[in-house]
Amino acid sequence: MWKYNNHLVNSTYLAHKYMDKLRDGPNIKVRLMQKTVWRELMVDVSRPQLYMAKKNAREVIEGDQRF
């Protein structure tokens, strides 16, 4: 199965796309999130990207930042 590196899939995109999942389960493991992204988008993302996405989503959920 192919894995793609897409430069448009950044932490902001990931935070926006997975906002509901992160709202429901804010303590989701980064490895599990990485597998979910690969399964749904077939894009290989790095762990630092996912940490930043979780941070961005948490800030939006808590009201510290807007999209």
C-alpha positions in Angstrom: 0.0 0.0 0.0 1.3 3.5 -0.9 2.1 6.2 1.6 2.1 9.8 0.5 3.8 12.8 1.9 1.5 15.7 1.2 2.8 19.2 2.1 -0.7 20.5 2.4 -1.5 18.2 5.4 0.0 20.4 8.1 -0.8 20.6 11.8 -3.5 23.3 11.2 -5.3 21.1 8.7 -5.0 18.1 11.1 -6.3 20.1 14.0 -9.3 21.3 12.0 -10.1 17.9 10.5 -9.8 15.9 13.7 -11.3 18.6 16.1 -14.3 16.5 17.0 -12.2 13.4 17.8 -9.8 15.4 19.9 -12.7 17.1 21.7 -14.2 13.7 22.5 -10.9 12.1 23.4 -8.3 14.8 24.3 -5.9 12.1 25.6 -5.7 10.1 22.4 -2.2 8.7 21.9 -0.2 10.2 19.1 0.7 6.8 17.6 -3.1 6.0 17.4 -3.8 9.3 15.9 -1.0 8.7 13.4 -2.5 5.4 12.4 -5.9 7.0 12.1 -4.6 9.7 9.8 -2.8 7.1 7.6 -6.0 4.9 7.4 -8.3 7.8 6.5 -6.0 10.0 4.3 -3.2 7.6 3.4 -0.7 10.3 4.3 2.4 9.8 6.4 2.6 12.5 9.1 5.2 13.0 11.7 4.7 12.8 15.5 5.7 16.5 16.0 3.0 17.4 13.5 0.4 15.5 15.5 1.6 17.0 18.8 1.2 20.5 17.3 -2.2 19.6 15.9 -3.3 18.4 19.3 -2.0 21.6 20.9 -3.8 23.8 18.3 -7.1 21.8 18.7 -6.9 22.1 22.5 -6.4 25.8 22.3 -9.4 26.2 20.0 -11.5 23.9 22.2 -10.6 25.8 25.4 -11.2 29.1 23.7 -7.7 30.4 23.5 -7.5 30.6 19.8 -9.7 30.7 16.7 -9.5 29.2 13.3 
